[in-house]
Amino acid sequence: MKVSRIRKYGNQGTAILAATAIAAMTPMTAWATLATKPEDNFAVAEPVAPDISKNLSPEFAYSQDKWASLRDNVLEYNEIADLIHEYNPTVRSNRFSYNDQKNKDLTDIWKELMDDAMDLWDQADAAYSDDAMSRVSSAMSEYAGNNLAKMADNNYMDADMYKVAYDKTEANLVYQAQQLMASYEVSAYSLENLNANRALAQASYEAAAANQAVGNATQLDVLTAQKNVQDIDASILAAKKAAGNVHRNLCLMLGWAVDGQPEIRKVPEPDLARIAAMNPEADKEGAIASNYDIKSNELKLKNVSTNDLRAAAQADIDAGKDTVYNNLKNQYNAVLDARDELEAANTRLQLETVNMSSANANAAAGNISNLALIQQQTAFTTAQNEVETAKLQLFLAMEQYDWIKKGLTF
């Protein structure tokens, strides 16, 4: 329980006197040290390592089929939130910490600092008189009490505030894992494009070599074509390495070993009907009510006692509401842009599909060179993968809009 006495600090004239006194002397008392260097007096204890064998949800938390799905060696997009909740190391640690914190009084430091602040305020009241030195002493005590009160408020954390912070961390981890899963799928499309371009570069190199043999190309032409092949080979290796890093990070986030090899399924197709249900104006109030930052600042406003920190908390709440609304509007526009890009990608694919059919017909009749056929195959493959990538971008844009509704801001 918080202490009952709340001081609206500031005797008349004490701010000026405090500034004058501080400029004229170096504080040597214990409270001056606390007021100016709190980091030397308090340290955040390292959290106890969780016992992961006991920190999972009970068996009845999910059906047997759901548990089996979470424990298999297959990763599906709709499992990410539950996998993070059950197996992510950070979430496990936070759950362990919260289970320990919620049964304890976490405000001991706050109460000690506030008691000391009130003692100093009492000293200031007792010392205040018409005598100049007494007024200086009163001002110094008042100033020190104010600093201790601010320090107390800045260090105030109860179980509810920790819970909001932990929930926000878990939500962010789910969002990040979703992004990683989509990124891993995009890397497959990028690698397919690189392989198609590699085949084209190889064909161009072979054509340059053949032309050189009959005097229709120079050695520089051949070397340039060869260098193109080598550059693409280097890009393929870099793309495979990047995809491997994404795979490892995703595995670690979701409970697999760093060298785990789960089957990673495709991200779902975007449902265009979701766009019709989006309305930033209508979704604003719900998003504000769910927002983790606003919740945290509301709890802070409820618990802090110093006027400037209360004002700062209220300002953060007001700014947070504006941020949420702007996030919704901006993300809604991003969804519409992603939808337009998907439509454009589909149009390009339709064109390349016609061109591919024509090229295949010409190849069957012997009316197209091998190099020209490979060029068209590369253009077709690129167009296909642009559509798949655009689908992913639209899906993720819609997901991010929903994350804003559920409490995150970006």
C-alpha positions as CSV (number, residue, x, y, z in Angstrom):
1,M,0.0,0.0,0.0
2,K,1.3,3.4,-0.8
3,V,2.1,5.9,1.9
4,S,-0.9,8.1,2.8
5,R,0.8,11.5,2.9
6,I,1.2,13.1,-0.6
7,R,3.1,16.3,-0.7
8,K,2.5,19.0,-3.3
9,Y,6.0,20.3,-2.9
10,G,7.3,23.8,-3.1
11,N,7.3,26.5,-0.4
12,Q,7.2,30.0,-1.7
13,G,10.6,31.2,-2.8
14,T,12.3,27.9,-2.2
15,A,13.2,27.2,-5.8
16,I,15.2,30.4,-6.1
17,L,16.8,29.9,-2.7
18,A,17.7,26.3,-3.6
19,A,19.3,27.3,-6.9
20,T,21.3,30.0,-5.1
21,A,22.4,27.7,-2.3
22,I,23.4,24.8,-4.7
23,A,25.4,27.2,-6.8
24,A,27.3,28.3,-3.7
25,M,28.1,25.0,-2.0
26,T,28.8,21.4,-2.8
27,P,26.3,19.0,-1.1
28,M,27.9,16.5,1.1
29,T,25.0,14.9,2.9
30,A,23.7,11.4,2.2
31,W,20.4,12.7,0.7
32,A,22.4,15.0,-1.7
33,T,24.2,12.0,-3.0
34,L,20.9,10.1,-3.5
35,A,19.4,13.1,-5.3
36,T,22.2,13.6,-7.8
37,K,23.4,10.0,-8.4
38,P,20.6,7.5,-7.9
39,E,22.4,4.9,-10.1
40,D,25.1,4.6,-7.5
41,N,22.6,3.6,-4.9
42,F,20.3,1.2,-6.7
43,A,20.9,-1.7,-9.0
44,V,18.3,-3.9,-10.8
45,A,18.8,-7.5,-9.7
46,E,19.3,-10.2,-12.3
47,P,16.1,-12.2,-12.7
48,V,16.2,-15.8,-11.5
49,A,16.7,-18.3,-14.3
50,P,13.4,-20.0,-15.0
51,D,12.9,-23.8,-14.5
52,I,11.7,-24.5,-18.1
53,S,10.7,-28.0,-17.2
54,K,8.0,-26.5,-14.9
55,N,7.1,-23.3,-16.7
56,L,4.9,-24.6,-19.5
57,S,1.1,-24.2,-19.4
58,P,-0.7,-27.1,-17.9
59,E,-1.9,-29.9,-20.1
60,F,-5.5,-28.7,-20.0
61,A,-4.5,-25.3,-21.5
62,Y,-4.9,-26.9,-24.9
63,S,-6.6,-29.9,-26.5
64,Q,-4.5,-33.0,-27.1
65,D,-4.5,-32.2,-30.8
66,K,-3.3,-28.7,-30.2
67,W,-0.5,-29.9,-28.0
68,A,0.5,-32.5,-30.6
69,S,0.6,-29.7,-33.2
70,L,2.8,-27.5,-31.1
71,R,5.2,-30.3,-30.4
72,D,5.6,-31.7,-33.9
73,N,8.4,-30.7,-36.2
74,V,6.2,-28.5,-38.5
75,L,5.9,-24.8,-38.3
76,E,2.6,-23.2,-39.4
77,Y,1.9,-19.5,-39.3
78,N,-1.1,-19.8,-37.0
79,E,1.0,-21.6,-34.4
80,I,3.5,-18.8,-33.9
81,A,1.7,-17.0,-31.0
82,D,1.3,-20.2,-29.0
83,L,4.9,-21.4,-29.7
84,I,6.2,-18.0,-28.5
85,H,4.0,-18.3,-25.4
86,E,5.1,-21.8,-24.5
87,Y,8.7,-22.0,-25.8
88,N,10.3,-18.6,-26.3
89,P,13.2,-18.1,-23.8
90,T,12.4,-14.5,-23.1
91,V,8.7,-15.2,-22.5
92,R,9.5,-18.1,-20.3
93,S,11.8,-15.9,-18.2
94,N,9.2,-13.2,-17.9
95,R,6.4,-15.6,-16.9
96,F,8.7,-17.0,-14.2
97,S,9.5,-13.5,-13.0
98,Y,5.9,-12.4,-13.0
99,N,4.7,-15.5,-11.1
100,D,7.2,-14.6,-8.5
101,Q,6.4,-10.9,-8.5
102,K,2.6,-11.0,-8.3
103,N,2.7,-12.5,-4.8
104,K,5.1,-9.9,-3.5
105,D,5.0,-6.2,-2.5
106,L,7.2,-4.6,-5.1
107,T,6.9,-1.1,-3.7
108,D,9.3,-1.3,-0.8
109,I,11.9,0.9,-2.4
110,W,9.3,3.4,-3.4
111,K,7.9,3.6,0.1
112,E,11.4,4.0,1.7
113,L,12.3,6.8,-0.7
114,M,8.9,8.6,-0.1
115,D,9.3,8.3,3.7
116,D,12.7,9.9,3.4
117,A,11.3,12.6,1.1
118,M,8.6,13.4,3.6
119,D,11.1,13.6,6.4
120,L,13.0,16.1,4.4
121,W,9.8,18.1,3.6
122,D,9.1,18.1,7.4
123,Q,12.6,19.4,8.0
124,A,12.0,22.1,5.4
125,D,8.8,23.2,7.1
126,A,10.4,23.2,10.5
127,A,13.4,25.2,9.3
128,Y,11.5,27.8,7.4
129,S,11.5,31.3,9.0
130,D,12.4,34.9,8.2
131,D,16.1,34.2,8.9
132,A,18.1,34.0,5.6
133,M,20.2,31.0,6.6
134,S,17.1,29.2,7.9
135,R,15.3,29.8,4.6
136,V,18.4,28.5,2.7
137,S,18.4,25.4,4.9
138,S,14.6,25.0,4.3
139,A,15.1,25.3,0.5
140,M,17.8,22.7,0.5
141,S,15.7,20.2,2.4
142,E,12.7,21.0,0.1
143,Y,14.8,20.5,-3.0
144,A,16.2,17.2,-1.7
145,G,12.8,15.9,-0.8
146,N,11.5,16.8,-4.2
147,N,14.3,14.9,-5.9
148,L,13.7,11.8,-3.7
149,A,10.0,11.9,-4.5
150,K,10.8,12.0,-8.2
151,M,13.3,9.2,-7.8
152,A,10.7,7.2,-6.0
153,D,8.1,7.7,-8.7
154,N,10.6,6.9,-11.5
155,N,11.4,3.6,-9.7
156,Y,7.8,2.7,-9.0
157,M,6.9,-0.7,-10.5
158,D,4.1,-3.0,-9.3
159,A,3.0,-6.4,-10.6
160,D,0.4,-4.8,-12.9
161,M,3.0,-2.6,-14.5
162,Y,5.3,-5.6,-15.0
163,K,2.4,-7.6,-16.5
164,V,1.8,-4.9,-19.1
165,A,5.5,-4.7,-20.0
166,Y,5.7,-8.5,-20.3
167,D,2.6,-8.8,-22.4
168,K,4.0,-6.1,-24.8
169,T,7.3,-8.0,-25.0
170,E,5.4,-11.2,-25.9
171,A,3.3,-9.5,-28.5
172,N,6.4,-7.9,-30.1
173,L,8.1,-11.3,-30.2
174,V,5.1,-12.8,-32.0
175,Y,5.1,-10.0,-34.5
176,Q,8.8,-10.4,-35.1
177,A,8.5,-14.2,-35.6
178,Q,5.7,-13.6,-38.1
179,Q,8.0,-11.2,-40.0
180,L,10.8,-13.7,-39.9
181,M,8.6,-16.5,-41.2
182,A,7.5,-14.3,-44.1
183,S,11.1,-13.2,-44.7
184,Y,12.2,-16.8,-44.9
185,E,9.5,-17.5,-47.6
186,V,10.6,-14.4,-49.5
187,S,14.2,-15.6,-49.5
188,A,13.1,-18.7,-51.3
189,Y,11.5,-16.6,-54.1
190,S,14.6,-14.5,-54.2
191,L,16.8,-17.5,-54.5
192,E,14.6,-18.9,-57.3
193,N,15.0,-15.6,-59.2
194,L,18.8,-15.7,-58.7
195,N,18.9,-19.3,-60.1
196,A,16.9,-18.2,-63.1
197,N,19.2,-15.3,-63.7
198,R,22.2,-17.6,-63.2
199,A,20.9,-19.9,-65.9
200,L,20.4,-16.9,-68.2
201,A,23.9,-15.6,-67.4
202,Q,25.4,-19.0,-68.1
203,A,23.6,-19.2,-71.4
204,S,24.9,-15.7,-72.3
205,Y,28.4,-16.7,-71.4
206,E,28.2,-19.8,-73.6
207,A,26.8,-17.8,-76.5
208,A,29.6,-15.2,-76.1
209,A,32.2,-18.0,-76.1
210,A,30.6,-19.5,-79.3
211,N,30.5,-16.1,-81.0
212,Q,34.2,-15.5,-80.1
213,A,35.1,-18.8,-81.8
214,V,33.7,-17.6,-85.1
215,G,35.0,-14.1,-84.7
216,N,31.7,-12.4,-83.7
217,A,32.7,-11.5,-80.1
218,T,35.8,-10.3,-78.3
219,Q,37.7,-11.8,-75.4
220,L,36.3,-8.9,-73.3
221,D,32.8,-9.9,-74.2
222,V,33.5,-13.4,-72.9
223,L,35.2,-12.3,-69.8
224,T,32.3,-9.9,-69.0
225,A,29.8,-12.6,-69.5
226,Q,31.9,-14.9,-67.2
227,K,32.1,-12.2,-64.6
228,N,28.3,-11.9,-64.6
229,V,28.0,-15.7,-63.8
230,Q,30.5,-15.3,-61.0
231,D,28.7,-12.3,-59.5
232,I,25.4,-14.2,-59.5
233,D,27.1,-17.2,-57.9
234,A,28.3,-14.9,-55.1
235,S,24.8,-13.4,-54.7
236,I,23.3,-17.0,-54.5
237,L,25.8,-17.9,-51.7
238,A,25.0,-14.6,-49.8
239,A,21.2,-15.3,-50.2
240,K,21.6,-18.8,-48.8
241,K,23.6,-17.5,-45.9
242,A,21.0,-14.8,-45.1
243,A,18.2,-17.4,-45.4
244,G,20.1,-19.7,-43.0
245,N,20.4,-16.9,-40.5
246,V,16.6,-16.2,-40.7
247,H,15.9,-19.9,-40.2
248,R,18.2,-20.2,-37.1
249,N,16.7,-17.1,-35.5
250,L,13.2,-18.3,-36.2
251,C,14.0,-21.7,-34.7
252,L,15.5,-20.2,-31.5
253,M,12.5,-17.9,-31.0
254,L,10.0,-20.7,-31.3
255,G,11.7,-23.4,-29.2
256,W,13.7,-25.4,-31.7
257,A,17.4,-26.0,-31.3
258,V,19.7,-23.7,-33.3
259,D,20.3,-26.5,-35.8
260,G,16.7,-27.7,-35.8
261,Q,15.1,-28.5,-39.2
262,P,11.4,-28.0,-38.9
263,E,9.2,-28.1,-41.9
264,I,8.3,-24.5,-42.5
265,R,4.9,-24.2,-44.2
266,K,3.9,-21.2,-46.4
267,V,2.4,-18.1,-44.9
268,P,-1.4,-17.9,-45.6
269,E,-2.7,-16.2,-48.7
270,P,-4.1,-12.7,-48.1
271,D,-7.9,-12.4,-47.7
272,L,-9.0,-9.3,-49.5
273,A,-12.3,-9.3,-47.5
274,R,-10.3,-8.2,-44.5
275,I,-9.7,-4.8,-46.1
276,A,-13.4,-4.0,-46.3
277,A,-13.6,-4.5,-42.6
278,M,-10.8,-2.0,-41.8
279,N,-11.9,1.5,-40.7
280,P,-9.3,3.6,-38.8
281,E,-11.9,5.9,-37.4
282,A,-14.1,3.0,-36.1
283,D,-11.1,1.0,-34.9
284,K,-9.5,3.9,-33.0
285,E,-11.1,3.6,-29.6
286,G,-10.5,-0.2,-29.4
287,A,-6.9,0.2,-30.4
288,I,-6.4,3.0,-27.8
289,A,-7.9,0.8,-25.1
290,S,-5.6,-2.1,-26.0
291,N,-2.4,-0.2,-26.5
292,Y,0.4,-1.4,-24.2
293,D,2.1,2.0,-23.9
294,I,-1.0,3.8,-23.0
295,K,-1.9,1.1,-20.4
296,S,1.6,1.5,-18.9
297,N,1.3,5.3,-18.7
298,E,-2.2,5.1,-17.2
299,L,-0.8,2.8,-14.4
300,K,2.1,5.2,-14.0
301,L,-0.3,8.2,-13.7
302,K,-2.3,6.2,-11.1
303,N,0.7,5.5,-9.0
304,V,3.1,8.5,-9.2
305,S,2.7,11.4,-6.8
306,T,4.9,14.2,-8.0
307,N,3.1,16.8,-10.1
308,D,5.7,17.0,-12.9
309,L,5.7,13.2,-13.4
310,R,1.9,13.1,-13.3
311,A,1.9,15.8,-16.0
312,A,4.5,13.9,-18.0
313,A,2.5,10.7,-17.8
314,Q,-0.7,12.4,-18.9
315,A,1.1,14.0,-21.8
316,D,2.4,10.6,-22.8
317,I,-1.1,9.2,-22.7
318,D,-2.4,12.0,-24.9
319,A,0.5,11.7,-27.3
320,G,0.0,7.9,-27.3
321,K,-3.6,8.2,-28.4
322,D,-2.5,10.4,-31.3
323,T,0.2,7.9,-32.2
324,V,-2.3,5.0,-32.3
325,Y,-4.7,6.9,-34.5
326,N,-1.9,7.9,-36.9
327,N,-0.6,4.4,-36.9
328,L,-4.0,3.1,-38.0
329,K,-4.4,5.6,-40.7
330,N,-0.9,5.1,-42.1
331,Q,-1.1,1.4,-42.0
332,Y,-4.5,1.4,-43.7
333,N,-3.0,3.3,-46.5
334,A,-0.1,0.9,-46.6
335,V,-2.6,-2.0,-46.9
336,L,-4.2,-0.2,-49.9
337,D,-0.8,0.4,-51.5
338,A,0.1,-3.3,-51.0
339,R,-3.2,-4.3,-52.6
340,D,-2.5,-2.1,-55.6
341,E,1.0,-3.6,-55.9
342,L,-0.4,-7.1,-56.0
343,E,-2.9,-6.1,-58.7
344,A,0.0,-4.6,-60.8
345,A,2.1,-7.8,-60.2
346,N,-0.8,-9.9,-61.4
347,T,-1.1,-7.8,-64.5
348,R,2.7,-8.3,-65.2
349,L,2.3,-12.0,-64.7
350,Q,-0.6,-12.2,-67.1
351,L,1.6,-10.5,-69.8
352,E,4.6,-12.8,-69.1
353,T,2.3,-15.8,-69.2
354,V,1.2,-14.9,-72.8
355,N,4.8,-14.2,-73.7
356,M,5.9,-17.6,-72.2
357,S,3.2,-19.4,-74.2
358,S,4.4,-17.7,-77.4
359,A,8.0,-18.6,-76.7
360,N,7.2,-22.2,-76.0
361,A,5.3,-22.4,-79.3
362,N,8.2,-20.8,-81.2
363,A,10.6,-23.2,-79.5
364,A,8.5,-26.2,-80.6
365,A,8.6,-24.9,-84.2
366,G,12.3,-24.1,-84.0
367,N,11.7,-20.4,-84.4
368,I,13.5,-19.1,-81.3
369,S,17.0,-19.3,-80.0
370,N,17.9,-21.1,-76.8
371,L,19.1,-17.9,-75.3
372,A,15.9,-16.0,-76.1
373,L,13.8,-18.9,-74.6
374,I,15.8,-18.7,-71.4
375,Q,15.4,-15.0,-71.3
376,Q,11.6,-15.4,-71.5
377,Q,11.7,-18.2,-68.9
378,T,13.6,-15.8,-66.5
379,A,11.1,-13.0,-67.1
380,F,8.2,-15.4,-66.4
381,T,9.8,-16.8,-63.2
382,T,10.5,-13.3,-62.0
383,A,6.9,-12.2,-62.6
384,Q,5.6,-15.3,-60.8
385,N,7.8,-14.6,-57.7
386,E,6.8,-10.9,-57.8
387,V,3.2,-12.0,-57.3
388,E,4.0,-14.3,-54.5
389,T,6.1,-11.6,-52.8
390,A,3.3,-9.1,-53.3
391,K,0.9,-11.5,-51.6
392,L,3.2,-11.8,-48.6
393,Q,3.6,-8.0,-48.4
394,L,-0.2,-7.5,-48.5
395,F,-0.8,-10.2,-45.9
396,L,1.8,-8.7,-43.5
397,A,0.4,-5.2,-44.0
398,M,-3.0,-6.5,-42.9
399,E,-1.5,-8.3,-40.0
400,Q,0.3,-5.1,-38.9
401,Y,-3.0,-3.2,-39.0
402,D,-4.5,-5.8,-36.7
403,W,-1.4,-5.6,-34.4
404,I,-2.1,-1.9,-33.9
405,K,-5.7,-2.8,-33.0
406,K,-4.3,-5.4,-30.5
407,G,-1.9,-2.9,-28.7
408,L,1.3,-2.4,-30.6
409,T,2.5,0.8,-32.2
410,F,5.1,1.1,-35.0
